[in-house]
Amino acid sequence: MEQRQQGLLEKEPLQEVDEDMVSEVDLNNTITPEEKEEMYNELTKLEEEITTLKQVLASKEKRHSELKQRLGITPLSEWRQNLSKGWNDVQTSTAYKKTSESLSTAGQKTSAAFSNLGTAISRKFGDMRNSPSFKSFEEKVESTVSNIKSKVGSSGSGGSFEEVLSSAAQASAQDTPTNTLTDNSEHNC
């Protein structure tokens, strides 16, 4: 044989001689014939026991199914029962109780906060209405309304603010040029 460079990765492929050496290695040489026979016997027994257990399990599953059918237990009723039991387990769990208590407390605190906020807003509106700025604004609005009433030429009926605005809108609509053109075109025909 040629001398080869020994290293972690050989660059040459395996030769037939190498393959023959690998196939000659017998890993079963460490087991005596008596041990081998004993192992085969144990393997046979285990296979027989497995077969027997499978048959017993199949028989028990069949009986289980028959009993459920006679009792009227359906997969749907089992599912409902499992769901009900699961929900009951959740409700009785410590985590659920703590979460429920926390949410209840948070709800109460939120309700109190909104109540306080509403009270504060009402107070602020009251303060704002009594402020000099708001009173000045209110006076300006009242003066504008009375000016509009006087310009519209109310016949003394007074009327509500909406009526005054409506009549002012109608008066301004009559003064628009489009209405004048429409009226003139009707007269020319």
C-alpha angles and dihedrals in degrees: 000000000000121000112253130198108256115221143130093274118036115208096209124078122243116282126220090255090059092050092051090053092053094050092050093061108102115197093187093068091092093065119078120225091248091053090047092053091047090052092050090051091050091047090052092049092049092051090051092049091049091052091048092048091050090052092048091048092050090050092050092047090052092050090046091053092047093051092049090050093050091048091050094241109156128188088250093054090047090051091050091048092049091047092049092048091047092050090048090051090051093050093050094047119109092233092055092048092049092047092048092050091047092050091047091051091046090051092051092048092047091050091050091048092052090047091052090046091052091049091049092049092049090050091048092050089050091050091046093050090053093047120108092239093057092045089052090050091048091051091050091052091049091049091049091051092050090048091052090049092051093046093048088053099231113207091233095275091114095204129188126296091257091053091050092049091047093051091046090053091050091049092051091047091056091054095055118114094234092065091048092053092048091051092049093049091053091053094050095057 
